[in-house]
Amino acid sequence: MNWKKPIGAGTAVVLSVLLSGCGDTGPAQELETVRVMDAGVGIIYFSTYLAQERGYFEDEGVNVELLGGTAGGQDVTAALVSGDADVIQATLGNVIATREQGLDLRAIAPIMEINAVSLVVRNDVIAKLGVSDDASPEEKMAALAKYGAKVGISSAGSGTDTFMRGVCKKYNVNCDTELQLVALGGMGENQAAFQQGQIDAVARSHPDVDILGATSDGSVFIGADELAADGGYLHSVLITRDATIDGSRDKLVAFLRAIAKAMIYAQTFPDETEKFVHKQVDPDLDDAVFGAAWKTLKAGIPSDPVIDKEDVDNYYALERDIAGKEPAVAEEDIINTDLATEAQDAVADFKP
């Protein structure tokens, strides 16, 4: 797929040959490999796939192996620590949790700057809760607590776990005694349990919750905007290890130059980007279902790869509110903005 302005096929071949090796940051020689793994499959990871589709990695001298989505943040974190991946896409909470364990993970770029998770509830359960469609979130959460709902999440400490604990805290529900949070892993496991009636609800990022609503007789019950900090917060990030930063800095900067280009493209051509993301997530996904998910998340798409300290501050404020205490790891110990700043400066004049 090529989202550039249409040109004839023959012209495209000629241009490809003429422009080969003439990227605006220098010719690509022997490509260095970066292995990237996602904590799932969804809209929030699209920048890396867009950069691959547009050829930006190759332009920057990087061969990116996209290893696909897994069951959740714990799995991709393990892959990064074991050396099976060089970069992972997961939540900022994964970085904090692993730092607390003494591991050297660090966030190097944002991929989603708002909460991406909502709660979908089975329609037969909603019918038993005794709340109307226009009930307040507080009334809905109170009804779920009274029912003792079983809620599927991916894993403890994940973005889905943070979402549930955040809305529980906000609406005075005890997640551990009034609800049952069940760590099931990825979308497949959660969807199966949801359809079989083993759980009453699922907390997932979009478009997973939209798909569950459309295909598994459920409805979005608590929306993503119920856990929104003023100005947004850093939800999902690109993560690597300090050892990789020290040993492969140039490769990571080249990788982030391509990510920066993809972000510029997304800002310049939003309609074409939406079409690409729809195809990347699931080309057969109903337009209305995908459109609802895209509408929810597009406001959180970063415009550049440099982590905004205010977004990190907001995430830490959320963690303090949920846990009632300061996270054990300082903000400066979990992020690196030098790599992305260098990458962004290098492509400042890039025109997609």
Buried (B, 14 or more C-beta within 10 A) or exposed (E): EEBEEEEEEEEEEEEEEEEEEEBEBEEBEEBBEBBBBBBBBBBBBBBBBBBBBBBBBBBBBBEBEBBEBBBBBBBBBBBBBEEEBBBBBBBBBBBBBBBEEEBBBBBBBBBBBBBBBBBBBBEEBBEEBEBEEEBEBBBBBBBBBEBEBBBBBBBEBBBBBBBBBBBBBBBEBEBEEBBBBBBBBBBEBBBBBBBEEEBBBBBBBBBBBBBBBBEBEBBBBBBBEBBBBEEBBBBBBBBBBEEBBEEBEEBBBBBBBBBBBBBBBBBEBEEBBBBBBBBBBEEEBBEEBBBBBBEBBBEBBBBBBBBBEBBBBBBBEBBEEBEEEEBEBEBEEBBBBEBBBBBBEBBEEBEB
